[in-house]
Amino acid sequence: MERTYSRRSALQLLGTGAAASLAGCASMLDGGDSVRISGGVGPLPMVEVWADMYEEAHDDVSFDISGGGTGVGVSDVRNDQVDIAMMGRDPEPDEIDQGLFAVPMLIDTVVGTVNADNPALEDLQENGLTREDMEAIFTGEVTNWGEVVETDIDEDIIVYGRSDASAAYKQWGDFLGGEDDYYTQSDLESYSDGNENGDQGVANALGRSENAIAMNNINYVYDLETGEIEGDIRPIPLDRDGTGLSEDEDFYETRDGILAAVEDGRYPMPPAREMYLASDGQFDEVAQDFVEWVLTEGQQHVRENGYVPLEEETLEEAQQDLETGP
């Protein structure tokens, strides 16, 4: 199916941090209020959708949105370059101590991924991999597909990681380390055979290498419109208890299936993760109105765009925090 525009193409363009506004920044010239946003590329497509919808209902507000990563967003908001930072991870204690004020906006999901022609794909789809299996692969302890699947295969594993400052990669390191340990992005980069810039770069590298493994946001695995698996990469089912895939763990055929699994806890956090909108101290009035809309009406549009909406209790707490401030 041909698409002249997709949020994924926007993510490709903005992943380098080049400023852009896909929500109509030209209206800034009309004398209205402009909300400047930068940061994590994970939530970027959803924030763009929200901004576009909000503009349609508020013709005196425009948005100037750019990517660049969570670290860029936090730096920008701390230095008054933007009004809102998009964060793909929890705020750090020292960031909070320095005045960063963050409220959650949605839940994003990343999965282990392989090439669609991986020689072990059939076994992986039938039995999955445990967290321990993935840890051994991503840290170089296991280097051959024949070591982790029952099929008689003798093929080297190629591991791709991220070269950009990635909150998703940090969460992946937390997941791989288990309950009592973690791997930093620097750790994982050192173990990888190659490190690529952004989700799109990883997806492209994975698509060129049949023996490769990586991790990707689910919107690089499933078609943005249909929610079906598409393209050159496939998700790796997670065997959570080491007994093979149970019926409750077999939910990867569609995006709706994995989103439902995140929502009801069958897919863990991490690697699924809450994402945040943040300011330096209290949000200013125009930005706060937008964030309040995100936490109310905006939640209705989250699932259709490949993310998981916040639970009601989390939303109520976030709304209260937004009202009272830091």
Secondary structure, 3 states (H helix, E strand, C coil): CCCCCCHHHHHHHHCCCCEECCCCHHHHHHCCEEEEEEECCCCHHHHHHHHHHHHHHCCCEEEEEEEECHHHHHHHHHCCCCCEEEECCCCCHHHHHCCEEEEEEEEECEEEEEECCCCCHHHHHHHCECHHHHHHHHCCCCCEHHHCCCCCCCCECEEEEECCCCHHHHHHHHHHHCCCCCCCHHHHHHHCCEEECHHHHHHHHHHHCCCEEEEEEHHHCECCCCCEECCCEEECCECCCCCCCCHHHCCCCEHHHHHHHHHHCCCCCCCCEEEEEEEECCCCHHHHHHHHHHCCHHHHHCHHHCCECCCHHHHHHHHHHHHHCC
